């Protein structure tokens, strides 16, 4: 959703209830840039979307936690069969 579409959304009503009487639920966060996010709410009855208060929540800042790989390397991927994995290794120069 772009900035223009965000501006077209109505602001979140005060009592957090939709005009149709349906309950508003938090749908997702839109990233605004600069570590800022904007919560988006949708009505459970009619599906109308509302934008939350700007500056209501900041995106997490700081480095992500780097976790060590499990012993034995990457965990197995049951979606990729061994033949496809070998072919991918060949294509990527890992083989």
Rosetta blueprint (number, residue, H / E / L):
1 X L
2 X L
3 X H
4 X H
5 X H
6 X H
7 X H
8 X H
9 X L
10 X E
11 X E
12 X L
13 X L
14 X L
15 X L
16 X L
17 X E
18 X L
19 X L
20 X L
21 X L
22 X L
23 X E
24 X E
25 X E
26 X E
27 X E
28 X E
29 X E
30 X E
31 X E
32 X E
33 X E
34 X L
35 X L
36 X E
37 X E
38 X E
39 X E
40 X E
41 X E
42 X E
43 X E
44 X L
45 X L
46 X L
47 X L
48 X L
49 X E
50 X E
51 X E
52 X L
53 X L
54 X L
55 X L
56 X L
57 X E
58 X E
59 X L
60 X L
61 X L
62 X L
63 X L
64 X L
65 X L
66 X L
67 X L
68 X L
69 X L
70 X L
71 X L
72 X L
73 X L
74 X L
75 X L
76 X L
77 X L
78 X L
79 X L
80 X L
81 X L
82 X H
83 X H
84 X H
85 X H
86 X H
87 X H
88 X H
89 X H
90 X H
91 X H
92 X H
93 X L
94 X L
95 X L
